[in-house]
Amino acid sequence: MNPAQVAHFRKLLTDWKQALMEEVERTVHHMQDEASNFPDPNDRATQEEEAGP
């Protein structure tokens, strides 16, 4: 690939990585917020399973 193509794909991958990291952050915050409502580990597991992808 020429340098312009490499730069193009590097930007695509960097943007994709950023979007994934933002989704990870949202998911972690959601799990932390919801987990505080369930003192029973089984209830928490059920909540996490129902949340899905």
trRosetta pair geometry for C-beta under 8 A, 3 or more apart (Angstrom, degrees):
i j d omega theta_ij theta_ji phi_ij phi_ji
1 5 4.0 -119 -173 89 109 128
1 6 5.2 137 109 -55 122 80
1 9 7.5 -27 -180 9 167 134
2 5 5.2 94 54 10 69 103
2 6 7.2 -133 99 -5 35 91
3 6 5.5 -54 -145 37 35 114
3 7 6.2 36 157 -20 67 105
4 7 5.7 -54 -149 37 31 112
4 8 6.3 35 151 -23 64 105
5 8 5.5 -51 -147 33 33 115
5 9 6.4 22 159 -9 66 106
6 9 6.2 -61 -147 43 28 102
6 10 6.0 32 154 -23 65 110
7 10 5.6 -54 -142 36 29 114
7 11 6.4 30 157 -20 63 104
8 11 6.0 -59 -156 33 27 109
8 12 6.6 26 149 -17 63 105
9 12 5.3 -47 -145 35 39 115
9 13 6.2 36 157 -15 68 105
10 13 5.9 -58 -147 41 29 108
10 14 6.1 31 154 -20 65 109
11 14 5.6 -54 -142 38 30 112
11 15 6.2 31 158 -19 65 106
12 15 6.0 -58 -149 37 26 109
12 16 6.3 26 153 -18 63 109
13 16 5.5 -54 -144 38 32 113
13 17 6.2 36 154 -22 65 104
14 17 5.6 -51 -147 34 30 113
14 18 6.5 33 153 -20 63 104
15 18 5.7 -53 -151 34 32 113
15 19 6.5 32 152 -19 65 104
16 19 5.7 -53 -150 35 33 111
16 20 6.4 32 152 -18 65 106
17 20 5.7 -57 -149 38 31 111
17 21 6.3 30 154 -19 66 107
18 21 5.8 -55 -147 37 30 110
18 22 6.5 32 154 -20 64 104
19 22 5.8 -54 -151 34 31 112
19 23 6.5 31 151 -18 64 106
20 23 5.6 -55 -150 36 33 112
20 24 6.4 39 150 -22 66 102
21 24 5.4 -46 -148 32 35 116
21 25 6.5 39 152 -21 64 102
22 25 5.6 -51 -151 34 33 114
22 26 6.5 33 151 -17 65 104
23 26 5.7 -52 -147 37 34 111
23 27 6.2 35 154 -20 66 107
24 27 5.7 -58 -148 37 29 111
24 28 6.3 28 156 -19 66 107
25 28 5.9 -54 -146 35 28 109
25 29 6.4 25 157 -15 63 107
26 29 5.9 -59 -149 39 29 108
26 30 6.2 30 154 -21 65 109
27 30 5.6 -55 -147 36 30 112
27 31 6.3 27 156 -17 65 106
28 31 5.9 -56 -147 38 29 109
28 32 6.3 27 155 -18 65 108
29 32 5.7 -56 -145 38 31 110
29 33 6.2 30 157 -19 66 108
30 33 5.9 -57 -146 37 28 109
30 34 6.1 15 161 -8 65 113
30 51 7.2 139 132 -149 127 143
31 34 6.1 -61 -139 46 27 103
31 35 5.7 33 161 -30 65 113
31 48 6.6 38 -126 -107 104 100
31 51 7.6 -124 -87 23 80 175
32 35 5.8 -50 -136 31 25 114
32 36 7.1 33 161 -28 56 99
33 36 6.5 -57 -168 18 28 110
34 37 6.0 -57 -170 25 46 113
34 38 7.4 13 148 0 72 110
34 47 5.6 -172 151 156 124 138
34 51 7.5 163 56 -73 170 133
35 38 6.2 -77 -156 46 42 97
35 44 5.4 42 -133 -135 80 118
35 47 7.5 178 -88 83 54 140
37 47 7.9 129 73 -92 107 165
38 41 8.0 116 134 -94 106 15
38 43 3.9 -156 -154 106 118 111
38 44 4.2 168 99 -67 133 74
38 47 5.9 -154 -29 -6 154 141
39 43 7.6 38 54 48 45 132
40 43 4.2 80 73 5 101 108
40 44 7.0 -174 91 -8 53 83
41 44 5.5 -54 -148 38 37 113
41 45 6.2 40 154 -23 68 104
42 45 5.6 -50 -146 34 33 113
42 46 6.4 35 153 -20 64 103
43 46 5.7 -53 -150 35 32 112
43 47 6.4 33 151 -20 64 105
44 47 5.6 -54 -149 36 33 113
44 48 6.3 30 154 -18 66 106
45 48 5.8 -55 -147 37 31 110
45 49 6.3 31 154 -20 64 107
46 49 5.8 -56 -147 36 30 111
46 50 6.3 26 156 -16 64 109
47 50 5.9 -59 -147 40 28 108
47 51 6.5 39 152 -32 63 102
48 51 5.6 -45 -151 21 33 117
49 52 7.5 28 163 -62 40 63
